[in-house]
Amino acid sequence: MKQLTIYRILSFILVPIALIIGFLDLFVLVMGLSGNPAMLFIAFVMACLVIYAFASLRFLLHGIGNQRHCKPSLRDWIKVNAYGTLFIAGMFFLNSTGVFFLGDIQLQQMLSDVMEQQPELAGKISMETMVNMFKVVAVIMFIISVTAIIHVQIGFRLLRQYSYLFRSLE
């Protein structure tokens, strides 16, 4: 029962995150379709997180919550998109922990290299502001990654536990 409560809480945390990522995914998709094919992979992986969040929410509310039969395809949608979610959550985790382990001097050096490539930003934003923003983004990415990884892990257990909800009614 404790596991289900944690899953429920994490599900409702993931929904607004999925909405924001879904909105950003539209822009990434447009960039990918307008001549940058590498962005299409990023759009696909971001879409996996969005689809996973809403498919697992449907499983939670309709299947577990109301004890209603769910289509077997819902289980497939959850499983397939869970792997994409694990991929993007793993990338978020690695990127954010990499920022945590960088010292301020190394982070400033990295950001100054990036600022040299973006001359239009060079004088507008101070280095201290950039470092602070980068650290805040790293913390947000870390929270999202841990939330998603734990949610997927519990979700797989619940899919096994409530497998009877996906059985064919025939």
SULWO-V816687 format. One record per backbone hydrogen bond with DSSP energy under -1.0 kcal/mol. NH is the residue of the N-H (numbers start at 1). CO is the residue of the C=O. If there is no record, write none. Layout:
NH/CO  NH/CO
This chain:
5/1  6/2  7/3  8/4  9/5  10/6  11/7  12/8  13/9  14/10  15/11  17/13  18/14  19/15  20/16  21/17  22/18  23/19  24/20  25/21  26/22  28/24  29/25  30/26  31/27  32/28  33/29  34/30  36/31  39/36  40/37  42/38  43/39  44/40  45/41  46/42  47/43  48/44  49/45  50/46  51/47  52/48  53/49  54/50  55/51  56/52  57/53  58/54  59/55  60/56  61/57  62/58  63/58  64/59  65/60  68/62  70/165  74/71  76/72  77/73  78/74  79/75  80/76  81/77  82/78  83/79  84/80  85/81  86/82  87/83  88/84  89/85  90/86  91/87  92/88  93/89  94/90  95/91  96/92  97/93  98/94  99/95  100/96  101/97  107/103  108/104  109/105  110/106  111/107  112/108  113/109  114/110  115/111  116/112  121/118  125/121  130/126  131/127  132/128  133/129  134/130  135/131  136/132  137/133  138/134  139/135  140/136  141/137  142/138  143/139  144/140  145/141  146/142  147/143  148/144  149/145  150/146  151/147  152/148  153/149  154/150  155/151  156/152  157/153  158/154  159/155  160/156  161/157  162/158  163/160  165/162  166/163
